[in-house]
Amino acid sequence: MFHHINKQMLVVLSMLLWACTLGQTSQTPNAPDVSSAPSETALALPQPATAPATHTDLNAPDLIQPQHITYLGAFRLPADTQGSSWEYSGQGLTYSPRGDVSGPDDGFPGSLFGFGHDREMLVSEISIPAPVLSRNIEDLPVAQTLQPFQDISGGAFAPQEVELPHGGLAYLEDGERGHIYFAFGWCFQEFEDTSHGRSSTDLSHPQAEGLWHFGEYSPYASNDYLFAIPEPWASALGGYPLASGYAREGPWSGAGPALFAFRPPADGSGISDVVPLLLYGEQLPGALDIVFSEDRRMTDYQDADHWWGGAWLTAGERAAVVFVGTKALHRSWYGFANGVEWDYACAEQEPPTCPEVPEWPNDDRGYWAEDYQAQLIFYNPADLVAVARGEMDSWEPQPYAVLNLNDYLFDPQIHVEDYKRDLVGAMAFDRENGLIYIMERLADEARSVVHVFRIAP
């Protein structure tokens, strides 16, 4: 029903988006000012058993740098689909080395599983065509549908019943086969809401397990992007094969992207074995909001930042943990896209001091900025292992490098009138071949385009 959205429906969706938000360079940004920490008692967080590093360089690995990454081109997503569409997609993407076994030997093996339309959140599997370098979208090859869109939650998650759903996907090998792990969330949740699960790679028979509750952590920090943790890093963490997190815009998920390592539940009852790797603030028991202060922020953090995907990259002895998203630049504010600011307390004044709501398309209240840049930000994996072992606080790791993605995009601009609030979406990683796949949202009319990069071996 959402395959073709007219302007009126776009306005409604855009209004929903910003109702939910009530409440730049190629170098690492400057550090923020420091102030006092919260006085409240934080949750006693579980820590993994200290595991010996299985490689002597894990404490100081060679780091993947932006200059090690080469752009290869892009490809389009299928227009002729069943069950849903790739319009307004970008919420989740993962790579499967077992997919498309009969595909051409062109250096781009395997397949991609991804969420389609973000109001339906169904999953399809597609082939990976060899990307083409061109500024003309019509020149790009088109991926083929290998499995049509299906509900991999087995009916456990109904996106039509919640406001602004989001989620993530991660393929993980499990003996002689693989599973698709998934996370679902929405705009305003309760702490007790379940969010995670897994399915088979046969989308017509997903055999879904879940939804599971994610430990003692707020859904505002844990139920969006998902990715695998490779060996030997998983062993260095104490045997945690998966990472999950969320960077909700505004103040609720902490002052930067959150990330947790976890083990899939053995009995299917819920995810209880969770350890923080990155959290810019503190989780108080049962609290939805992550409490943070000025000394517990990601450098240059702004409330209008959107981080949609992540991956634990490896290439030989090099490694990095990366997040992809749309970074707010220069001045940012809470209010309207045309620069009008809105004070949270304006309605409580006597008389009220709230400004007039601008005309469409600037009538959506939320977090805005003067400019935006699609970025890939890089973290040292050794820092995240140190957090898991209790050797660093969860807010201490900072990005060591930034890759500006704007020059690779077909349309690196925000278009409020077209419901385009994010430049890029999710990402996936083919570890064996060093290939990175990043979705550019609403680049092929309403469909996403997939950009392909390679890490130098």
C-alpha positions in Angstrom: 0.0 0.0 0.0 3.0 2.3 0.5 4.7 1.5 -2.8 3.7 4.8 -4.3 3.4 7.8 -1.9 1.8 11.0 -3.0 2.8 14.5 -1.7 0.0 14.5 0.9 1.2 11.2 2.4 4.8 12.5 2.4 3.6 15.5 4.5 1.9 13.1 7.0 5.0 10.9 7.2 7.2 13.9 7.6 5.0 15.3 10.4 5.2 12.0 12.2 8.9 12.0 11.9 9.4 15.3 13.6 6.6 14.7 16.2 8.8 11.9 17.3 11.8 14.2 17.9 10.2 16.3 20.6 11.8 16.8 23.7 32.9 18.0 8.1 35.7 17.5 7.6 38.2 14.7 6.9 39.8 15.2 10.4 38.7 14.2 13.8 36.7 17.1 15.4 37.8 19.0 18.4 37.0 17.8 21.9 34.1 19.3 23.8 34.3 21.3 27.0 34.3 19.4 30.3 31.7 19.7 33.0 30.7 17.7 36.1 29.3 14.2 35.7 25.8 13.1 36.7 25.3 12.5 40.4 22.8 9.7 40.0 23.8 6.1 40.6 24.4 4.2 37.3 23.4 0.7 36.6 25.9 -1.9 37.6 26.9 -3.1 34.2 27.8 -6.8 33.5 31.4 -7.3 32.4 32.8 -10.2 30.3 35.4 -12.5 31.7 38.8 -11.2 30.7 40.0 -13.2 27.8 43.6 -13.3 26.5 44.1 -11.7 23.2 44.5 -14.3 20.5 46.8 -11.9 18.5 49.6 -9.8 19.9 48.5 -6.8 17.9 45.0 -6.6 19.3 46.1 -4.1 22.0 47.5 -1.8 19.3 46.2 -2.9 15.9 47.1 -1.4 12.6 44.2 0.8 11.9 42.2 1.1 8.6 42.5 4.7 7.5 40.3 6.6 5.0 43.1 6.5 2.4 42.9 2.7 2.5 39.4 2.8 1.1 38.8 3.0 -2.7 35.4 3.9 -4.3 34.4 1.3 -7.0 31.0 2.7 -8.2 27.4 1.9 -7.5 24.4 -0.2 -8.6 20.6 0.2 -8.5 18.0 -1.8 -6.6 15.2 -3.7 -8.4 12.1 -1.8 -9.4 10.1 -4.9 -10.2 9.5 -6.4 -6.8 7.0 -8.5 -4.9 5.5 -7.9 -1.5 7.0 -4.5 -0.9 9.5 -2.2 -2.7 13.0 -0.5 -2.3 11.4 2.9 -2.1 12.2 4.8 1.1 14.6 2.0 2.1 17.9 2.0 3.9 17.0 0.8 7.4 19.1 -2.4 7.4 21.5 -4.3 5.2 23.7 -7.3 5.6 26.0 -9.4 3.4 25.7 -13.2 3.0 28.7 -15.1 1.6 26.4 -18.1 0.8 24.0 -16.2 -1.4 23.8 -16.2 -5.2 26.0 -19.3 -5.7 25.2 -19.5 -9.4 26.1 -15.8 -10.0 28.9 -14.7 -12.3 32.5 -14.8 -11.3 33.0 -11.1 -11.4 34.7 -10.4 -8.1 31.4 -9.6 -6.3 30.2 -12.8 -4.8 27.4 -13.5 -2.3 24.2 -11.5 -1.8 22.7 -8.8 0.3 19.7 -9.0 2.6 18.0 -5.6 3.2 14.8 -4.0 4.6 12.6 -2.4 1.9 10.1 0.3 2.4 10.5 1.8 5.9 6.8 1.6 6.7 6.6 -2.1 5.9 10.1 -3.4 7.1 10.0 -6.5 5.0 13.3 -8.2 3.9 14.4 -9.2 0.4 17.6 -10.9 -0.9 19.3 -9.5 -3.9 22.3 -10.2 -6.1 25.4 -8.0 -6.2 26.2 -6.8 -9.7 29.7 -5.4 -10.5 29.4 -1.7 -9.7 29.9 1.0 -12.4 31.6 4.3 -12.0 29.2 6.9 -13.5 27.4 10.1 -12.5 24.5 9.0 -14.6 22.2 6.6 -12.6 20.9 5.2 -15.9 24.4 3.7 -16.5 24.3 1.6 -13.3 23.6 -2.1 -13.3 20.5 -3.3 -11.5 20.6 -6.0 -8.8 18.3 -9.0 -9.3 15.8 -10.3 -6.7 16.9 -13.6 -5.3 14.1 -13.8 -2.7 11.1 -11.5 -2.7 10.1 -9.4 0.3 9.0 -11.3 3.4 8.3 -10.7 7.1 11.2 -12.3 8.8 9.8 -11.6 12.3 7.1 -14.2 11.8 4.4 -11.7 12.6 6.1 -10.6 15.9 6.7 -7.1 14.6 3.9 -5.1 13.0 5.4 -1.8 11.7 1.9 -0.5 10.6 1.0 -0.4 14.3 3.9 1.7 15.5 5.2 5.2 14.8 8.3 5.5 12.5 9.8 1.9 12.7 13.5 1.3 12.3 15.7 -1.7 12.5 18.9 -3.5 11.6 20.1 -6.8 10.1 23.2 -9.0 10.6 24.2 -12.3 8.9 26.1 -14.7 11.2 27.5 -18.1 10.4 26.1 -20.8 12.6 27.9 -24.1 12.0 27.0 -25.3 8.5 24.4 -22.6 7.9 23.8 -18.9 8.6 21.1 -16.9 10.4 19.8 -13.4 9.9 19.7 -11.6 13.2 17.4 -8.6 13.3 16.4 -5.7 15.5 13.2 -3.6 15.4 12.3 -0.4 17.2 10.1 2.6 16.8 9.8 6.2 17.8 8.6 6.1 21.4 9.0 2.8 23.3 8.7 1.4 26.8 11.8 0.0 28.5 10.3 -3.5 28.6 9.6 -3.7 24.8 11.2 -6.6 23.0 13.3 -5.8 20.0 15.7 -8.6 18.8 15.4 -11.9 17.1 16.7 -14.2 14.3 15.5 -16.0 11.3 16.7 -18.5 8.7 18.0 -17.3 5.4 15.1 -18.9 3.7 12.7 -15.9 3.7 9.7 -18.0 2.7 10.2 -20.1 5.8 12.0 -17.8 8.2 11.4 -19.9 11.4 11.6 -16.7 13.4 12.8 -16.7 17.0 12.0 -13.7 19.2 11.3 -10.9 19.8 13.8 -10.8 22.7 14.3 -8.2 25.3 17.9 -6.7 25.1 19.4 -7.1 28.5 19.2 -4.1 30.9 19.7 -1.4 28.3 17.3 1.2 26.9 15.8 0.4 23.4 16.8 4.0 22.6 20.5 2.9 22.6 20.3 -0.7 21.5 17.8 -1.7 18.8 18.9 -0.3 15.4 22.2 -1.2 13.6 23.6 -4.7 13.9 26.8 -6.3 12.7 29.1 -9.3 13.3 32.2 -9.2 15.5 35.0 -11.2 13.7 37.6 -13.3 15.2 40.0 -12.7 17.0 38.1 -9.7 18.3 35.1 -11.7 19.4 37.4 -13.9 21.5 39.2 -10.8 22.9 35.8 -9.6 24.1 35.2 -12.9 25.9 33.2 -14.7 23.1 30.7 -12.1 21.9 29.9 -12.6 18.2 27.4 -9.7 17.5 27.1 -6.0 18.1 24.0 -3.9 18.3 23.3 -0.3 19.0 21.3 2.9 18.2 22.1 6.5 17.7 18.7 8.1 18.2 18.7 11.8 17.3 18.1 14.1 20.3 19.3 13.5 23.9 17.8 10.0 24.5 20.5 7.6 23.5 23.5 9.5 24.9 25.8 12.0 23.1 27.0 9.8 20.3 26.5 6.3 18.8 25.9 3.5 21.3 27.2 0.0 20.8 26.9 -3.3 22.7 28.4 -6.7 22.2 26.0 -9.7 22.9 25.6 -13.4 22.7 22.5 -14.9 21.1 20.4 -16.5 23.8 20.8 -20.3 24.2 17.3 -21.0 25.3 15.5 -18.3 23.3 14.1 -16.5 26.4 15.9 -13.2 25.9 19.3 -11.6 25.5 20.9 -11.3 28.9 24.6 -11.6 28.0 25.3 -8.0 27.0 28.4 -5.8 27.5 28.8 -2.1 26.5 31.5 -1.2 23.9 30.4 2.4 23.4 28.0 4.5 25.4 28.3 8.3 25.7 26.5 8.5 29.1 25.2 6.1 31.7 22.3 3.6 31.8 20.3 4.1 35.0 18.2 1.1 36.1 15.0 1.0 34.1 15.5 4.4 32.5 14.7 5.1 28.8 17.0 8.1 28.6 20.8 7.7 28.7 22.2 10.2 31.2 25.1 12.2 29.9 27.2 15.3 30.6 29.6 17.5 28.7 32.6 15.3 29.5 30.7 12.2 28.2 30.2 13.1 24.6 31.4 12.1 21.2 33.6 14.9 19.9 31.6 17.5 17.9 28.3 15.6 18.7 25.1 17.4 17.8 21.5 16.3 18.5 20.8 16.4 14.7 23.4 13.7 13.9 21.9 10.5 12.4 24.1 7.3 12.5 22.3 4.5 10.6 24.8 1.7 10.1 28.0 0.1 11.3 30.5 -2.6 10.7 33.6 -4.2 12.3 36.1 -3.9 9.4 39.2 -6.1 9.0 41.7 -6.3 6.2 44.7 -8.4 7.0 46.3 -7.0 10.2 44.3 -3.8 9.9 41.0 -3.2 11.6 38.4 -0.5 12.5 34.9 -0.2 13.8 33.0 2.3 11.7 29.6 4.0 11.7 27.9 5.6 8.7 25.4 8.4 8.8 24.5 12.0 8.2 26.5 14.4 10.3 25.1 17.8 11.3 27.5 20.6 10.6 27.9 24.2 11.9 24.9 25.6 13.9 22.2 23.2 14.9 18.9 23.8 16.7 15.6 22.3 17.9 12.7 23.8 16.0 12.0 24.1 12.3 14.0 23.5 9.1 13.9 27.2 8.2 16.0 28.1 11.2 13.2 29.1 13.6 14.1 27.8 17.1 11.6 26.3 19.6 12.2 26.5 23.3 11.0 23.3 25.1 9.4 25.4 27.8 7.8 28.0 25.6 4.3 26.6 26.0 4.6 26.8 29.8 5.2 30.5 29.8 2.4 33.0 30.6 1.7 34.1 28.0 3.1 31.3 25.8 6.2 32.4 23.9 6.2 29.7 21.2 6.9 31.0 17.6 4.4 30.6 14.8 4.7 27.3 13.0 6.1 27.9 9.5 4.3 26.9 6.3 4.9 23.6 4.6 7.5 22.1 4.0 9.2 23.8 7.0 6.4 23.0 9.5 8.0 19.9 11.0 9.5 20.4 14.5 12.7 18.5 15.2 16.5 18.8 15.2 18.0 20.6 12.3 21.4 22.0 11.2 22.8 24.6 8.8 24.4 21.9 6.7 24.9 18.1 6.6 27.6 15.7 5.4 27.5 11.9 4.8 30.3 10.5 6.8 32.0 7.2 7.8 33.6 7.6 11.2 36.4 5.3 12.4 37.0 3.9 15.9 40.0 1.9 17.2 38.7 -1.6 18.0 41.2 -1.9 20.8 39.5 0.9 22.6 36.1 -0.9 22.5 37.8 -4.1 23.8 39.2 -2.0 26.7 35.7 -0.7 27.5 34.4 -4.3 27.6 37.2 -5.3 30.0 36.6 -2.3 32.3 39.9 -0.6 31.3 38.2 2.4 29.8 34.9 4.2 30.5 32.3 3.7 27.7 32.4 7.4 26.7 36.2 7.6 26.4 36.7 6.1 22.9 36.6 8.8 20.1 36.7 8.6 16.3 40.3 8.7 15.0 39.3 9.5 11.4 36.4 10.7 9.2 35.7 9.9 5.6 33.5 12.5 3.8 31.1 10.5 1.5 29.4 13.5 -0.1 31.5 13.5 -3.3 30.4 9.9 -4.0 26.7 10.6 -3.7 24.3 11.3 -6.5 22.3 13.8 -4.4 24.1 14.9 -1.2 21.3 17.2 -0.2 18.5 17.1 2.4 15.0 17.5 0.8 12.4 18.0 3.5 9.5 18.1 0.9 10.4 14.7 -0.3 10.8 13.1 3.1 14.6 12.9 2.6 16.1 13.7 6.0 19.1 11.3 5.7 21.7 11.2 3.0 22.8 7.6 3.7 21.4 4.5 5.3 22.7 1.2 6.4 25.9 -0.6 5.4 27.1 -4.2 4.9 30.6 -5.7 4.7 32.0 -8.6 2.7 35.0 -9.5 4.9 36.7 -12.0 2.6 36.8 -9.6 -0.3 37.1 -6.3 1.6 34.0 -4.9 0.0 31.8 -2.2 1.8 28.2 -1.6 0.7 26.5 1.7 1.7 23.0 2.7 0.8 22.3 6.3 -0.4 18.7 7.1 0.4 16.2 8.4 -2.2 18.9 8.7 -4.9 17.1 6.8 -7.7 13.8 8.7 -7.4 12.4 7.2 -4.2 14.7 4.1 -4.3 18.1 3.8 -2.6 21.3 3.3 -4.6 24.1 1.0 -3.2 27.6 2.4 -3.3 30.6 0.0 -3.3 34.0 0.5 -1.7 37.0 -1.7 -1.3 39.6 -1.8 1.5 43.1 -2.2 0.3 44.5 -5.6 1.4 
